[in-house]
Amino acid sequence: MALLNFKKKAAPADLDNSAEVEAFLQDYSIEVMPRTAEKVDDFRAYLPEGTRVYIAHIEGTPIEDMVATAARINSEGYDVMPHFPARIIKDEATLADWIARYQGEADVHQALLLAGGVATPHGDFHSSVQLLETGQFDKAGFKRLHVAGHPEGNKDIDPSGSDANVMEALHWKQSFNERTDAHMALATQFAFEAGPIIEWADAIKAAGIDIPIHIGIAGPAKLQTLIKFAIACGVGPSLKVLQKRAMDVTKLLLPYEPTEVLAQLAAHKAANPDFNIEKVHFFPLGGIKTNANWAIEHGGASGRPANAS
């Protein structure tokens, strides 16, 4: 089975399981940053009504820019979920201030909590568990809290290459999910092959983790772009495959599209309705418009933008 699907853009009719893919893409989410959101004049021309839009908080981005982006996207009718990266939040007072700003200025009531890709914490926090333990999100009445999932593991959390620390954190989050009324989900790092994703999802379910999974999928992009982001995000096994592909000049110029991995996951979900992957979360590595247009072309009603409804 090929890890990556490097081929020319396929028409919707080329998908063997287009109805399954449409069902699998229903209520997909997508990620933006303030600087990438600025390139989109009107999200309603690209995204379905009510799409959840995550706003990635990269180190060095002022909170003012994050809140302004959240307010703008919310005003266009979308479900905004900003990132709260623990390692760039100085202390609990800063966390409470961010929450208050998002609520007061952008009507935000949900968050993605994660450690963040920073080696040295800026202050008191180094994990999403610590953010949850403050009780600040519960105090503010946040209704939905997502946390990170790692289908390929995470060497920042488990330097040894095992999954011991990741699983310990997942069990803590499972306990938190059971004792609170927050709606939770695991928003995962992107991966490129269906088989290992399915094995990972089944394994954590067998371990007693029943938090729904929103599987990370890399949107259409050039190979060079994928390699850059894979290195930045610590995508281990996939990175080796990308580097191998980069050695083949005939494939270097062909775009990657997530058609194959999504078709396989969709088929598995259709055959196993209780499969714990609930939704798709797109990382638009080749651009928001490019990703949205792919979903419009391949997703049927699930990809139809708000302005076309």
HUWOCOR-V482931 format. One record per pair of residues at least 4 apart in sequence whose ideal C-beta (glycine too) atoms are under 7 Angstrom apart, sorted by the first residue. I is the first residue (numbers start at 1). J is the second residue. Records with the same first field share a line. If there is no record, write none. Layout:
I: J + J
This chain:
1: 193 + 195
2: 260
3: 192 + 193 + 238 + 241
4: 192 + 241 + 245 + 256
5: 256 + 257 + 259 + 260
6: 245 + 251 + 254 + 256
7: 254
9: 257
10: 14 + 15 + 259
12: 18 + 297 + 298
15: 21 + 259 + 263 + 298
16: 263
17: 21 + 263 + 266 + 267
18: 22 + 300
19: 23
20: 24 + 266 + 267 + 270
21: 25 + 262 + 263 + 266 + 298 + 299
22: 299 + 300 + 301 + 302
23: 266 + 270
24: 262 + 265 + 266 + 269 + 280
25: 280 + 295 + 299 + 302 + 303
26: 302
27: 279
28: 279 + 280 + 282 + 295 + 302
29: 51 + 52 + 53 + 54 + 214 + 279 + 281 + 282
30: 47 + 51 + 53 + 282 + 284 + 288 + 291
31: 54 + 56 + 282 + 283 + 284
32: 36 + 37 + 53 + 55 + 288
33: 37 + 55 + 56 + 58
34: 38 + 61 + 65 + 66 + 69
36: 288
37: 69 + 73
40: 46 + 288 + 289
43: 47 + 73 + 76 + 78
44: 76 + 77 + 305 + 306 + 307
45: 305 + 307
46: 288 + 289 + 292 + 305
47: 51 + 78 + 292 + 305 + 306
48: 302 + 303 + 304 + 305 + 306
49: 77 + 306 + 309
50: 77 + 78 + 79
51: 78 + 79
52: 79 + 81
53: 73 + 78 + 79 + 80
54: 81 + 83 + 112
55: 66 + 69 + 70 + 80 + 82 + 83
56: 83
57: 61 + 66 + 82 + 83 + 85
59: 88 + 118
61: 65 + 66
63: 67 + 98 + 101
64: 68
65: 69
66: 70 + 82
67: 71 + 101 + 102 + 105 + 106
68: 72
69: 73
70: 74 + 80 + 82 + 102 + 106 + 108
71: 75 + 105 + 106
73: 78 + 80
74: 78 + 80 + 106 + 107
77: 306
80: 106 + 108
81: 110 + 111 + 112 + 146
82: 102 + 108 + 111
83: 112 + 114
84: 89 + 98 + 111 + 112 + 113 + 131
85: 114 + 115 + 116
86: 114 + 115 + 116 + 125 + 126 + 127 + 128 + 130 + 131
87: 115 + 116 + 118 + 121 + 122 + 125 + 126
88: 116 + 118 + 122
89: 94 + 95 + 123 + 125
90: 94 + 122 + 123
91: 123 + 124
92: 96 + 124 + 134 + 136
93: 97
94: 98
95: 99 + 131 + 134 + 136
96: 100 + 136
97: 101
98: 102
99: 103 + 136 + 137 + 140
100: 104
101: 105
102: 106 + 108
103: 107 + 108 + 109 + 140
109: 141 + 142 + 143
110: 142 + 143 + 144
111: 137 + 142 + 145
112: 146 + 187
113: 128 + 131 + 132 + 145 + 147
114: 128 + 147 + 148
115: 126 + 127 + 128 + 156
121: 125 + 126
125: 130 + 131
126: 130
128: 132 + 147 + 148
129: 133 + 169 + 172
132: 176
135: 139
136: 140
137: 142 + 145
138: 180
142: 182
143: 183
144: 182 + 183
145: 182 + 184
146: 184 + 185 + 187
147: 173 + 184 + 186
148: 187
149: 186 + 187 + 188 + 213
150: 154 + 166 + 188 + 189
151: 188 + 189 + 191 + 196 + 197 + 200
152: 189 + 191 + 235 + 236 + 237 + 238
153: 158 + 163 + 166 + 236
154: 158 + 166 + 234
155: 159 + 161 + 234 + 236
156: 234
157: 165 + 166
158: 162 + 163 + 164 + 165 + 166
163: 167
164: 168
165: 169
166: 170
167: 171 + 207
168: 172
169: 173
170: 174 + 204 + 209
171: 175
172: 176
173: 177 + 211
174: 178 + 208 + 209 + 211
175: 179
176: 180
177: 184 + 211
184: 211
185: 211 + 212 + 213 + 214 + 278
186: 211 + 213 + 214
187: 214 + 216 + 281
188: 213 + 214 + 215 + 216
189: 216 + 233 + 235
190: 216 + 217 + 218 + 235 + 283
191: 196 + 197 + 216 + 238
192: 218 + 238 + 261
193: 197 + 261
194: 198 + 261 + 264 + 265 + 268
195: 199
196: 200
197: 201 + 215 + 265
198: 202 + 268
199: 203
200: 204
201: 205 + 213 + 275 + 276 + 277
202: 206
203: 207
204: 209
205: 209 + 210 + 276
210: 276
212: 276 + 278
213: 276 + 277 + 278
214: 278 + 279 + 281
215: 265 + 277 + 280 + 281
216: 281 + 283
217: 258 + 261 + 262 + 280 + 281 + 282 + 283
218: 226 + 258 + 283 + 285
219: 258 + 282 + 283 + 284 + 285 + 286 + 290 + 291 + 294
220: 255 + 256 + 257 + 286 + 290 + 291 + 294
221: 225 + 226 + 255 + 256 + 285 + 286
222: 255 + 286
223: 227 + 242 + 245 + 246 + 252 + 256
224: 228
225: 229 + 285 + 286
226: 230 + 242 + 256 + 285
227: 231 + 242 + 243 + 246
228: 232
229: 233 + 285
230: 235 + 238 + 239 + 242
231: 239
235: 239
238: 242
239: 243
240: 244
241: 245
242: 246
245: 251
246: 252
248: 252
257: 294
258: 262
259: 263 + 298
260: 264
261: 265
262: 266
263: 267
264: 268
265: 269 + 277
266: 270
267: 271
268: 272 + 275
269: 275 + 277
282: 291
284: 288 + 290 + 291
286: 290 + 291
287: 291
288: 292
289: 293
290: 294
291: 295
292: 296
293: 297
294: 298
295: 299 + 303
296: 303 + 304 + 305
298: 303
299: 303
304: 308 + 309
